[in-house]
Amino acid sequence: MKDMRYFTKTIQSIREDIVGLFGSGKVFYTFLMIGLVLWLVTSNSSATFFPDIGRGLFLFCLIKLAVERAPERERDSSTMAALNSNGISDVTKSRASLTYNDIGFLYTAKEKVKIAGFFVDDLLDVNCNYEMSKGDALKANDLLVKLIKKARDEKFKLNLLMLDPLARAAFLHQSLDGDFLNRCTKNLESIKILAANFSAKVEIRLCRTYPMVNLAIGDDSAIFQPWLFKNYASERNTSIAVFSCTAKTPIVSWLETHFDAIWEEQSVSLVDFLERHAVGTDCAVHRLNITNMYVAKDKDIDATDRMLAMLEDTSEFLCIKQVSLHHLMTNDRLKQSFEKVLARQIPVRLLFIDVESEVAMMRSYCEYVHSCILNNKQPQTANYKEFKLLENQAQGHLLRFDQALYVATQFAIEAAKILQGSFPKLSFKTYYAAPDAAIMLNEHSALFEPLHYGSKRPRTNPDGSTILSGEMPLMEFQKDGHQTDGHVYDVIKSNFEFVWKHLSQ
């Protein structure tokens, strides 16, 4: 027993020396474990103090304590030291836990205040208060009113960045909190009315990207909270830590750069949104189940690879309606993948434009005019009716036979005839309806590109002929999505079926 007391006293006496030398509680506990193990193994008194089975159990407990129970105070100290070194002065459990000491820098700011995300919503919450040192509380509404009044001074800038209720981030929150969008809309109306009542020059914009942080900046100080998609993340008492930044540290300027980037590049003014109906694209994309969008003339977002993936995924049917299907029949990768679909005995239907139809000749004329403009040549005629009868005297045939539409379509039809001889599941027709869209659809999704007569930068074939496509977006619509309205996939399929049954031969 004396040995045990002596050992414990000795360990306590050298503890501070070890920690001071190594600066780590873990190092001390490593020495403690080694010492106790040696004592248990070598000391005669330990055999007297513990039975054999007791020594084993005690040894196990010592190892577990040494590995898992480093002093909490020292771990907290090292954590705060790391945060402090990065400009973080304090951490609060949630926005509901913030006091005047945390947000007072907004109240006393003299040059600028920039607030983003749910911190703006908090200022509109009549139940939100910030405790003060004397037991009083600063109401969030009063803080907002003070800031708005300050904004009447041209030297003071107040920027409020709120979430666009039609942005995808808002839809994600709505799925986690069913009342989220209603609160967003009400808050937008409230802040607009409040600013108007004080005739203040408050700049309010709506964020259309993922904000990443809820943020409040006042002059050279800031607080921020990570932006998480979780149940009721927008509520003040949800346990998501709020970080207070030390004034004039680099992190404050980094946060302001983050705010300014969204403000300038990924937001819309409140006036544009509410009065000019600038709703952006996220809402329509979300509701219509647009999963991908491509531009054929831009190689980095060309749809060829996506078409290959669709062909590989096809197992029930494949329908393609274009002007000529030239790309399908001449691109080696597409053609090989297309032939694999046919080899799997999957029903395939193709729609080519009827080159002798009036709409085809109109499109050929349009290609001809744009080709002349592109090559700085004067068209031989500016009249469509004359073009139909105009001859290429050198070749001894009509000029329209030289245009990309006619040449490419005839080539693709002949290629389809050859394939049809080997794959009886392939069928095709020529349509005489207006070429309204290029379509490729299977049982999963539909690719859809609107067709037109205009061209800003016409694409050209290797032979120099002009193609009137590739400048409009090519959109992919899913058959089954998360929305009940839209059903664009079904509309596109209906388009194909109608042309196949009634406007083709």
C-alpha positions as CSV (number, residue, x, y, z in Angstrom):
1,M,0.0,0.0,0.0
2,K,2.9,2.4,0.8
3,D,4.3,1.6,-2.6
4,M,1.0,2.5,-4.3
5,R,0.7,5.8,-2.4
6,Y,4.3,6.7,-3.1
7,F,3.9,5.9,-6.8
8,T,0.8,8.1,-7.1
9,K,2.4,10.9,-5.3
10,T,5.5,10.7,-7.5
11,I,3.3,10.7,-10.6
12,Q,1.4,13.8,-9.4
13,S,4.6,15.6,-8.6
14,I,6.2,15.1,-12.1
15,R,2.9,15.6,-14.1
16,E,3.4,19.4,-14.5
17,D,7.0,18.9,-15.6
18,I,6.1,16.4,-18.3
19,V,3.2,18.4,-19.6
20,G,5.3,21.6,-19.6
21,L,8.1,19.8,-21.4
22,F,5.9,18.1,-24.1
23,G,2.9,20.4,-24.1
24,S,0.4,17.5,-24.4
25,G,-1.8,15.7,-21.9
26,K,-1.6,12.6,-24.1
27,V,2.2,12.4,-23.5
28,F,1.7,12.6,-19.8
29,Y,-0.9,9.7,-20.0
30,T,1.5,7.7,-22.1
31,F,4.1,8.0,-19.3
32,L,1.5,7.2,-16.7
33,M,0.5,4.1,-18.5
34,I,4.0,2.9,-19.0
35,G,4.9,3.5,-15.3
36,L,1.8,1.7,-14.0
37,V,2.4,-1.2,-16.3
38,L,6.0,-1.5,-15.2
39,W,4.9,-1.3,-11.5
40,L,2.2,-4.0,-12.0
41,V,4.7,-6.3,-13.8
42,T,7.8,-5.9,-11.6
43,S,6.8,-4.7,-8.2
44,N,6.3,-7.3,-5.4
45,S,3.9,-4.9,-3.7
46,S,1.6,-5.0,-6.7
47,A,1.3,-8.7,-6.3
48,T,0.2,-8.2,-2.7
49,F,-2.1,-5.3,-3.6
50,F,-3.8,-7.1,-6.5
51,P,-4.7,-10.8,-7.0
52,D,-3.6,-12.1,-10.4
53,I,-7.0,-11.6,-12.1
54,G,-7.3,-8.2,-10.5
55,R,-4.0,-7.1,-12.0
56,G,-5.1,-8.0,-15.5
57,L,-8.4,-6.2,-15.2
58,F,-6.7,-3.1,-13.7
59,L,-4.1,-3.2,-16.5
60,F,-6.9,-3.2,-19.1
61,C,-8.6,-0.3,-17.5
62,L,-5.4,1.7,-17.4
63,I,-4.8,1.2,-21.1
64,K,-8.4,2.2,-21.9
65,L,-8.1,5.3,-19.8
66,A,-4.8,6.3,-21.4
67,V,-6.1,5.9,-24.9
68,E,-9.6,7.3,-24.6
69,R,-9.6,9.8,-21.7
70,A,-7.2,12.6,-22.4
71,P,-8.1,15.6,-20.1
72,E,-11.2,17.4,-21.5
73,R,-9.9,20.7,-20.4
74,E,-6.7,20.3,-22.4
75,R,-8.5,19.1,-25.5
76,D,-10.8,22.1,-25.3
77,S,-7.8,24.3,-24.9
78,S,-6.1,22.9,-28.0
79,T,-9.3,23.2,-30.0
80,M,-9.8,26.8,-29.1
81,A,-6.1,27.5,-29.8
82,A,-6.6,26.1,-33.3
83,L,-9.7,28.2,-33.8
84,N,-8.1,31.3,-32.5
85,S,-5.1,30.9,-34.8
86,N,-7.6,31.0,-37.7
87,G,-9.3,34.1,-36.5
88,I,-12.2,32.5,-34.6
89,S,-12.7,34.1,-31.2
90,D,-15.8,32.2,-29.9
91,V,-18.3,29.5,-30.8
92,T,-22.0,29.6,-30.0
93,K,-24.3,26.6,-30.0
94,S,-27.0,28.1,-32.3
95,R,-28.3,31.4,-33.6
96,A,-30.8,31.3,-30.7
97,S,-27.8,31.4,-28.3
98,L,-26.4,34.6,-29.6
99,T,-26.2,37.6,-27.3
100,Y,-25.6,41.3,-27.7
101,N,-21.9,40.5,-27.1
102,D,-21.9,38.4,-30.3
103,I,-23.8,40.7,-32.6
104,G,-23.2,44.1,-31.0
105,F,-20.7,44.9,-33.8
106,L,-23.6,45.2,-36.2
107,Y,-25.3,47.7,-33.9
108,T,-22.2,49.9,-33.7
109,A,-21.0,49.6,-37.3
110,K,-20.3,52.9,-38.9
111,E,-19.5,52.1,-42.6
112,K,-21.2,48.9,-43.7
113,V,-23.2,45.9,-42.7
114,K,-23.7,42.9,-45.0
115,I,-26.0,40.1,-43.9
116,A,-26.8,36.9,-45.7
117,G,-29.1,34.0,-45.3
118,F,-31.0,33.1,-42.1
119,F,-29.4,36.0,-40.2
120,V,-31.7,38.3,-42.2
121,D,-34.7,36.1,-41.3
122,D,-33.8,36.4,-37.6
123,L,-33.9,40.2,-37.8
124,L,-37.5,39.9,-39.1
125,D,-38.5,37.5,-36.3
126,V,-40.5,39.4,-33.7
127,N,-39.6,36.7,-31.1
128,C,-35.9,37.1,-31.6
129,N,-34.0,38.9,-28.9
130,Y,-30.3,39.3,-28.0
131,E,-29.6,39.3,-24.3
132,M,-27.5,42.2,-22.9
133,S,-25.2,42.2,-19.9
134,K,-27.7,44.0,-17.6
135,G,-30.5,41.6,-18.1
136,D,-32.1,43.6,-20.8
137,A,-32.4,42.4,-24.4
138,L,-32.0,44.0,-27.8
139,K,-34.9,43.0,-30.1
140,A,-33.9,41.8,-33.5
141,N,-36.5,44.0,-35.1
142,D,-35.1,47.0,-33.3
143,L,-31.6,46.2,-34.6
144,L,-32.9,45.9,-38.1
145,V,-34.8,49.2,-37.9
146,K,-31.6,50.9,-36.6
147,L,-29.6,49.5,-39.5
148,I,-32.3,50.6,-42.0
149,K,-32.3,54.1,-40.5
150,K,-28.6,54.2,-40.8
151,A,-28.9,53.3,-44.5
152,R,-30.5,56.7,-45.1
153,D,-27.1,58.1,-44.7
154,E,-25.2,57.8,-48.0
155,K,-22.0,57.0,-46.2
156,F,-23.5,53.8,-44.6
157,K,-24.1,50.7,-46.8
158,L,-26.6,48.1,-45.8
159,N,-26.7,45.0,-48.1
160,L,-29.1,42.1,-47.3
161,L,-28.7,38.9,-49.2
162,M,-31.7,36.5,-48.9
163,L,-32.4,33.2,-50.4
164,D,-34.4,33.2,-53.7
165,P,-37.6,31.2,-52.9
166,L,-37.5,29.8,-56.5
167,A,-33.9,28.6,-56.2
168,R,-33.0,24.9,-55.9
169,A,-31.6,25.5,-52.4
170,A,-35.1,26.7,-51.3
171,F,-36.7,23.5,-52.8
172,L,-34.2,21.4,-50.8
173,H,-35.2,23.2,-47.6
174,Q,-38.8,22.9,-48.5
175,S,-38.5,19.1,-48.6
176,L,-37.1,19.1,-45.1
177,D,-39.3,21.8,-43.7
178,G,-42.8,22.0,-45.3
179,D,-43.4,25.7,-44.4
180,F,-40.0,27.0,-45.6
181,L,-41.1,28.6,-48.9
182,N,-44.1,30.4,-47.3
183,R,-41.8,31.9,-44.7
184,C,-39.3,33.0,-47.4
185,T,-42.0,34.8,-49.4
186,K,-43.4,36.5,-46.3
187,N,-40.0,37.7,-45.3
188,L,-39.3,39.2,-48.7
189,E,-42.5,41.2,-48.5
190,S,-41.8,42.3,-45.0
191,I,-38.3,43.6,-45.7
192,K,-39.5,45.4,-48.8
193,I,-42.2,47.2,-46.9
194,L,-39.9,48.0,-44.0
195,A,-37.3,49.6,-46.2
196,A,-39.9,51.6,-48.1
197,N,-41.4,52.9,-44.9
198,F,-38.1,54.5,-43.9
199,S,-37.2,55.6,-47.4
200,A,-33.8,53.9,-46.9
201,K,-31.3,52.9,-49.5
202,V,-31.2,49.3,-48.5
203,E,-29.9,47.0,-51.2
204,I,-31.7,43.7,-51.1
205,R,-30.8,40.8,-53.4
206,L,-31.8,37.2,-53.7
207,C,-29.2,34.5,-53.7
208,R,-29.6,31.9,-56.6
209,T,-26.8,29.6,-55.6
210,Y,-26.0,27.6,-52.5
211,P,-24.9,30.3,-50.0
212,M,-22.7,27.8,-48.0
213,V,-22.8,30.1,-44.9
214,N,-25.2,32.4,-43.0
215,L,-23.2,35.5,-42.6
216,A,-23.2,38.9,-40.9
217,I,-20.4,41.4,-41.5
218,G,-20.1,44.8,-39.7
219,D,-17.2,47.0,-40.7
220,D,-14.2,44.7,-39.8
221,S,-16.0,42.0,-37.7
222,A,-18.1,39.0,-38.7
223,I,-20.1,36.0,-37.5
224,F,-21.0,33.0,-39.6
225,Q,-22.9,29.7,-39.4
226,P,-22.4,26.8,-41.8
227,W,-25.4,26.4,-44.2
228,L,-26.6,22.8,-43.8
229,F,-29.5,21.0,-45.4
230,K,-31.1,19.4,-42.4
231,N,-34.5,19.3,-40.7
232,Y,-35.5,22.8,-39.7
233,A,-32.1,24.2,-40.4
234,S,-33.6,27.7,-40.8
235,E,-34.9,27.8,-37.2
236,R,-32.8,29.7,-34.7
237,N,-32.7,27.0,-32.1
238,T,-31.4,24.3,-34.4
239,S,-28.0,23.2,-33.1
240,I,-25.7,24.4,-35.8
241,A,-22.7,26.3,-34.4
242,V,-22.2,30.0,-35.0
243,F,-18.6,31.2,-35.2
244,S,-17.5,34.7,-34.1
245,C,-14.5,36.2,-35.9
246,T,-11.8,38.3,-34.3
247,A,-11.9,41.8,-35.8
248,K,-9.5,42.7,-38.6
249,T,-8.4,39.1,-39.2
250,P,-8.0,37.6,-42.7
251,I,-11.1,35.4,-42.2
252,V,-13.3,38.5,-42.1
253,S,-12.1,39.7,-45.5
254,W,-12.4,36.1,-46.9
255,L,-16.1,36.0,-45.7
256,E,-16.7,39.4,-47.3
257,T,-15.2,38.2,-50.6
258,H,-17.5,35.2,-50.4
259,F,-20.5,37.5,-49.8
260,D,-19.5,39.9,-52.6
261,A,-19.0,37.1,-55.2
262,I,-22.6,35.8,-54.6
263,W,-23.9,39.4,-54.5
264,E,-22.4,40.3,-57.8
265,E,-22.6,37.1,-59.8
266,Q,-25.3,34.8,-58.4
267,S,-28.1,37.0,-57.2
268,V,-31.0,39.1,-58.5
269,S,-32.4,42.3,-57.1
270,L,-35.6,42.1,-55.0
271,V,-37.3,44.7,-57.3
272,D,-36.5,42.5,-60.4
273,F,-37.9,39.5,-58.6
274,L,-41.1,40.9,-57.2
275,E,-42.0,43.6,-59.8
276,R,-40.3,42.5,-63.0
277,H,-40.9,38.8,-62.5
278,A,-37.3,37.7,-63.0
279,V,-37.8,34.2,-61.7
280,G,-34.6,32.7,-63.0
281,T,-34.3,29.1,-64.3
282,D,-34.2,26.9,-61.2
283,C,-37.9,26.7,-60.7
284,A,-38.8,25.6,-64.3
285,V,-35.8,23.2,-64.4
286,H,-37.0,21.7,-61.1
287,R,-40.7,21.4,-62.1
288,L,-40.1,20.1,-65.6
289,N,-37.6,17.5,-64.6
290,I,-34.8,18.9,-66.8
291,T,-31.9,16.8,-65.7
292,N,-29.3,17.8,-68.3
293,M,-28.7,20.6,-70.8
294,Y,-26.2,20.7,-73.7
295,V,-25.0,23.0,-76.5
296,A,-23.8,21.1,-79.5
297,K,-21.4,23.8,-80.8
298,D,-19.6,23.8,-77.4
299,K,-17.4,20.6,-77.3
300,D,-17.2,20.6,-73.5
301,I,-21.0,20.3,-73.1
302,D,-21.8,18.5,-76.4
303,A,-24.5,15.8,-76.0
304,T,-22.7,13.0,-77.9
305,D,-21.4,11.2,-74.8
306,R,-24.9,11.5,-73.2
307,M,-26.5,10.1,-76.4
308,L,-24.0,7.2,-76.1
309,A,-25.1,6.6,-72.5
310,M,-28.8,6.7,-73.5
311,L,-28.2,4.1,-76.2
312,E,-26.4,1.8,-73.8
313,D,-29.3,2.1,-71.3
314,T,-32.0,1.5,-73.9
315,S,-33.8,-1.8,-73.4
316,E,-37.5,-1.3,-74.5
317,F,-37.6,1.1,-77.4
318,L,-35.8,3.9,-79.2
319,C,-37.3,6.8,-81.2
320,I,-35.2,9.4,-83.0
321,K,-36.6,12.4,-85.0
322,Q,-34.2,14.8,-86.6
323,V,-33.7,16.6,-89.9
324,S,-31.2,14.3,-91.5
325,L,-29.8,12.0,-88.7
326,H,-26.4,12.7,-90.3
327,H,-24.6,12.8,-87.0
328,L,-26.0,9.4,-85.9
329,M,-24.9,7.8,-89.2
330,T,-21.5,9.3,-89.5
331,N,-20.1,9.5,-85.9
332,D,-18.3,6.2,-85.4
333,R,-19.0,5.9,-81.7
334,L,-22.7,6.7,-82.1
335,K,-23.1,4.4,-85.1
336,Q,-21.5,1.5,-83.3
337,S,-23.6,2.0,-80.2
338,F,-26.7,2.4,-82.3
339,E,-26.0,-0.9,-84.1
340,K,-25.7,-2.6,-80.7
341,V,-29.2,-1.4,-79.8
342,L,-30.4,-3.0,-83.1
343,A,-28.5,-6.2,-82.4
344,R,-30.4,-6.5,-79.1
345,Q,-33.6,-6.7,-81.1
346,I,-35.0,-3.5,-79.6
347,P,-37.7,-1.8,-81.7
348,V,-36.2,1.4,-83.2
349,R,-38.1,4.1,-85.2
350,L,-36.4,6.9,-87.2
351,L,-38.0,10.0,-88.7
352,F,-36.1,11.8,-91.5
353,I,-37.3,15.0,-93.1
354,D,-38.9,14.5,-96.6
355,V,-36.3,16.2,-98.8
356,E,-39.0,16.9,-101.4
357,S,-41.4,18.6,-99.0
358,E,-42.0,22.3,-99.0
359,V,-40.6,22.7,-95.4
360,A,-37.4,20.9,-96.4
361,M,-36.9,23.2,-99.4
362,M,-37.5,26.2,-97.2
363,R,-34.9,25.0,-94.7
364,S,-32.4,24.3,-97.6
365,Y,-32.9,27.9,-98.8
366,C,-32.2,29.2,-95.3
367,E,-29.0,27.1,-95.2
368,Y,-28.0,28.5,-98.6
369,V,-28.5,32.1,-97.5
370,H,-26.6,31.7,-94.2
371,S,-23.8,29.8,-96.0
372,C,-23.4,32.7,-98.4
373,I,-23.3,35.2,-95.6
374,L,-20.8,33.1,-93.7
375,N,-18.5,32.9,-96.7
376,N,-18.9,36.5,-97.8
377,K,-20.7,35.6,-101.0
378,Q,-23.7,37.2,-102.7
379,P,-26.7,34.8,-102.9
380,Q,-27.7,34.1,-106.5
381,T,-31.3,34.9,-105.5
382,A,-33.0,36.5,-102.5
383,N,-36.3,34.9,-103.4
384,Y,-37.3,31.5,-102.1
385,K,-39.5,30.6,-105.0
386,E,-36.7,31.3,-107.4
387,F,-34.3,29.2,-105.3
388,K,-36.5,26.1,-105.7
389,L,-36.0,26.2,-109.5
390,L,-32.4,27.6,-109.5
391,E,-29.9,25.3,-111.2
392,N,-26.3,24.6,-110.5
393,Q,-25.2,24.9,-114.1
394,A,-21.8,23.4,-113.4
395,Q,-23.3,20.2,-111.9
396,G,-26.4,20.1,-114.1
397,H,-28.9,19.8,-111.2
398,L,-31.0,22.1,-108.9
399,L,-29.0,24.2,-106.5
400,R,-31.0,22.9,-103.5
401,F,-29.5,19.4,-104.1
402,D,-26.1,20.8,-103.1
403,Q,-27.3,22.0,-99.7
404,A,-26.4,20.1,-96.5
405,L,-30.0,19.1,-95.7
406,Y,-30.5,17.3,-99.0
407,V,-27.1,15.6,-99.2
408,A,-26.9,14.5,-95.5
409,T,-30.5,13.3,-95.4
410,Q,-30.1,11.2,-98.6
411,F,-26.9,9.7,-97.2
412,A,-28.5,8.8,-93.9
413,I,-31.6,7.3,-95.5
414,E,-29.4,5.0,-97.6
415,A,-27.4,4.0,-94.5
416,A,-30.7,3.2,-92.7
417,K,-31.8,1.0,-95.6
418,I,-28.6,-1.0,-95.3
419,L,-29.1,-1.5,-91.6
420,Q,-32.7,-2.4,-92.1
421,G,-31.6,-5.4,-94.2
422,S,-29.8,-6.8,-91.2
423,F,-32.0,-5.6,-88.4
424,P,-35.7,-6.1,-89.0
425,K,-36.7,-4.2,-85.8
426,L,-35.6,-1.0,-87.5
427,S,-38.3,1.0,-89.2
428,F,-38.1,4.6,-90.6
429,K,-40.3,7.2,-92.3
430,T,-39.9,10.6,-93.9
431,Y,-42.0,13.4,-92.4
432,Y,-43.3,16.5,-94.2
433,A,-44.3,18.4,-91.1
434,A,-42.3,21.5,-90.1
435,P,-39.0,20.4,-88.5
436,D,-39.9,21.7,-85.1
437,A,-37.4,19.8,-82.9
438,A,-34.7,17.1,-82.9
439,I,-35.8,14.3,-80.6
440,M,-34.2,11.2,-79.1
441,L,-36.1,9.2,-76.6
442,N,-36.2,5.9,-74.9
443,E,-38.1,4.4,-72.0
444,H,-36.1,6.6,-69.4
445,S,-35.8,10.1,-70.9
446,A,-36.0,12.3,-73.9
447,L,-33.5,14.6,-75.5
448,F,-35.1,17.7,-77.1
449,E,-33.6,20.5,-79.2
450,P,-35.8,23.2,-80.7
451,L,-35.2,23.8,-84.4
452,H,-35.4,27.2,-86.1
453,Y,-34.4,29.2,-89.2
454,G,-32.0,31.6,-87.5
455,S,-28.3,31.4,-87.1
456,K,-25.7,33.6,-85.4
457,R,-22.7,31.4,-85.8
458,P,-23.7,28.5,-88.2
459,R,-21.9,25.2,-87.9
460,T,-20.3,23.9,-91.0
461,N,-19.7,20.4,-92.4
462,P,-16.2,19.4,-93.6
463,D,-17.3,20.3,-97.1
464,G,-18.2,23.9,-96.0
465,S,-21.9,23.5,-96.1
466,T,-24.0,25.1,-93.3
467,I,-26.0,23.3,-90.7
468,L,-28.8,25.2,-88.9
469,S,-28.5,23.5,-85.5
470,G,-26.4,23.3,-82.5
471,E,-27.0,26.8,-81.2
472,M,-30.1,26.1,-79.2
473,P,-30.0,24.2,-75.9
474,L,-30.4,20.5,-76.1
475,M,-32.4,19.5,-73.0
476,E,-33.0,16.1,-71.4
477,F,-36.3,15.5,-69.6
478,Q,-36.7,12.5,-67.3
479,K,-39.8,10.3,-67.7
480,D,-40.2,9.8,-63.9
481,G,-39.2,12.6,-61.6
482,H,-40.1,14.2,-58.3
483,Q,-42.6,16.7,-59.8
484,T,-46.2,16.0,-60.8
485,D,-46.7,19.0,-63.1
486,G,-44.9,19.3,-66.5
487,H,-44.7,15.7,-67.8
488,V,-42.6,17.1,-70.7
489,Y,-41.3,13.7,-71.5
490,D,-44.9,12.6,-72.3
491,V,-45.4,15.7,-74.5
492,I,-42.2,14.9,-76.5
493,K,-43.3,11.3,-76.9
494,S,-46.7,12.5,-78.1
495,N,-45.0,14.8,-80.6
496,F,-43.1,11.9,-82.1
497,E,-46.1,9.6,-82.2
498,F,-48.3,12.2,-83.9
499,V,-45.8,12.9,-86.6
500,W,-45.1,9.2,-87.1
501,K,-48.8,8.3,-87.5
502,H,-50.2,11.4,-89.3
503,L,-47.5,13.5,-90.9
504,S,-45.0,11.0,-92.4
505,Q,-44.9,8.4,-95.1
